Amino acid sequence: MSLHYSGGIPTTKVKEKLMDTQIVVVFCLCDDMLKALHHYEDKQCRMTDAEVMTTAIVAMLYFKGNFRLASQYMCEHGYIPNMLSRSRFNRVCTQRLSGEVSLE
C-alpha cells in the first residue's frame, strides 16, 4: 500500500499505515540503541525496555501523553501483546526511564 494520496486530507487508512510504520521505526530505534549500549534486561520481565520506551514515545506522539490510551492501543493492535497493567506500567516507566536501572 502506498502512502501517497491525491491532495486534500489523508484518509484514515493512510494515517493508520503511517502510524504503524512510525511505531515500528520507534521500536527498532529504541531496541537498537539499547543493544548498542549493551543494556542488560532481566529475563523475567514481561515487557522489554524497548517496548516500555516505545509505548512512552507513542503516548507522547499520538495520545497527548496519555499512557493509558497508548497502552490500550498498543495492546489491541498487537504491538505489545503482554502489556502491563496501568499501575505496573507506571512503576516500570518510573524505574526504568528515570535512570535507576544501570546501563552495563
C-alpha positions in Angstrom: 0.0 0.0 0.0 1.3 3.4 -1.0 1.3 6.3 1.4 0.6 8.7 -1.5 -2.8 10.3 -1.8 -4.2 12.8 -4.2 -4.4 16.1 -2.4 -6.6 17.1 0.5 -6.7 15.5 3.9 -5.1 12.0 4.1 -7.6 9.1 4.5 -7.9 7.2 7.8 -6.2 4.2 6.1 -3.2 6.3 5.1 -2.9 7.8 8.6 -3.1 4.3 10.2 -0.4 3.0 7.8 1.8 5.9 8.6 1.3 5.5 12.3 2.0 1.8 12.0 5.3 2.5 10.2 6.3 5.1 12.8 5.6 2.8 15.7 7.7 0.1 14.2 10.6 2.6 13.5 10.4 3.9 17.0 10.6 0.4 18.5 13.5 -0.6 16.2 15.4 2.6 17.2 14.9 2.0 20.9 15.8 -1.6 20.6 19.0 -0.9 18.6 20.0 1.9 20.9 19.7 -0.3 24.0 21.7 -3.1 22.2 24.4 -0.6 21.2 24.7 0.5 24.9 25.0 -3.2 25.9 21.9 -2.8 28.1 21.1 -5.7 30.4 17.5 -6.8 30.8 16.1 -9.1 33.4 14.8 -12.2 31.6 11.8 -12.3 33.9 10.4 -9.0 32.6 7.1 -9.2 30.8 7.9 -6.2 28.7 11.3 -5.3 27.3 12.7 -1.8 28.0 12.4 -1.1 24.2 8.7 -1.9 24.5 8.3 0.4 27.5 10.2 3.2 25.8 8.2 2.7 22.6 4.9 2.9 24.5 6.0 6.1 26.2 7.0 7.7 22.9 3.8 6.6 21.2 1.9 8.2 24.1 3.6 11.5 23.5 3.4 11.4 19.7 -0.2 10.2 19.3 -2.1 10.4 22.6 -1.1 13.7 24.1 0.9 12.0 26.8 -1.9 9.6 27.9 -0.1 6.4 28.7 -3.4 4.5 29.4 -4.7 5.2 25.9 -1.3 4.4 24.3 -1.0 1.1 26.2 -4.5 0.1 25.3 -3.9 0.9 21.6 -0.5 -0.9 21.5 -2.1 -4.0 23.1 -5.2 -4.0 21.0 -3.3 -3.7 17.8 -0.9 -6.5 18.7 2.3 -4.4 19.0 2.8 -5.4 22.6 0.7 -8.5 23.5 2.0 -8.7 27.1 1.1 -5.1 28.1 1.4 -4.5 31.8 -1.4 -3.1 33.9 -1.6 0.6 34.1 -0.3 0.7 37.6 2.6 -1.7 36.9 3.4 0.1 33.7 3.7 3.4 35.6 6.0 1.9 38.2 8.2 0.3 35.5 8.3 3.5 33.5 9.4 5.4 36.5 12.0 2.9 37.5 13.5 2.1 34.1 13.3 5.5 32.4 14.4 7.5 35.4 17.9 6.1 35.3 17.6 3.7 38.3 18.4 0.8 36.0 22.0 1.0 35.1 23.3 0.5 31.6 26.0 -2.1 31.9 
